[in-house]
Amino acid sequence: MINTMLNEINKDYYDSVRKSILDYVLKDESERYRIGIMSTFEEVLDYGDSIYKGIQPNDEWKDHVNSARDEIS
């Protein structure tokens, strides 16, 4: 079982490295055209370039967290 898990971890790591390299290469427009990709649906963004799309905490939540922090300290 451990051997199977290690094989799965290694395969996932290998696949993620391959995807990262491909994403990096496809960021270059001339390289995309060279290999025949004329358009892309989703551009690859550099880390930190995208806008945060998560849930924004409201004031009630912040107050609750601050009061819990005060109680702990």
C-alpha atoms as one frame of an Amber mdcrd trajectory, in Angstrom:
protein
   0.000   0.000   0.000   2.815   2.421   0.843   4.472   1.673  -2.480   1.224
   2.477  -4.296   0.895   5.762  -2.422   4.480   6.719  -3.260   3.873   5.901
  -6.912   0.776   8.106  -6.896   2.646  10.962  -5.213   5.482  10.698  -7.735
   3.050  10.605 -10.670   1.140  13.641  -9.382   4.403  15.524  -8.849   5.645
  14.600 -12.339   2.329  15.703 -13.899   2.335  19.024 -12.014   5.916  19.777
 -13.088   5.024  19.028 -16.710   1.959  21.284 -16.491   4.008  24.084 -14.931
   6.588  23.903 -17.715   3.863  23.896 -20.368   2.103  26.870 -18.756   5.387
  28.775 -18.680   6.158  28.022 -22.334   2.643  28.923 -23.463   2.898  32.372
 -21.854   5.014  33.398 -24.846   2.743  34.345 -27.759   5.311  33.477 -30.457
   5.802  30.022 -28.917   2.037  29.397 -28.988   1.920  30.295 -32.689   5.000
  28.168 -33.412   3.304  25.031 -32.117  -0.042  25.881 -33.755  -2.096  27.275
 -30.891  -3.825  30.297 -32.373  -5.948  31.260 -29.359  -6.203  30.448 -25.678
  -9.273  30.478 -23.491  -7.686  31.314 -20.139  -4.418  33.179 -19.909  -1.897
  31.889 -17.391  -1.460  34.498 -14.666   1.694  35.138 -12.710   1.424  34.641
  -8.983  -0.119  37.720  -7.415  -1.439  39.201 -10.666  -5.030  38.063 -10.222
  -7.674  39.886  -8.209  -8.743  38.267  -4.934 -12.060  36.462  -5.485 -12.684
  35.122  -1.990 -15.219  36.019   0.649 -14.736  39.415   2.247 -15.365  39.432
   6.027 -18.011  41.822   7.296 -17.644  44.049  10.375 -19.642  41.680  12.605
 -17.260  38.819  11.806 -14.224  41.035  12.425 -15.642  42.165  15.775 -16.247
  38.562  16.799 -12.685  37.562  15.883 -11.214  40.550  17.712 -13.232  39.843
  20.869 -12.193  36.164  20.759  -8.575  37.253  20.356  -8.920  39.577  23.353
 -10.421  36.798  25.471  -7.557  34.463  24.631  -4.887  37.005  25.482
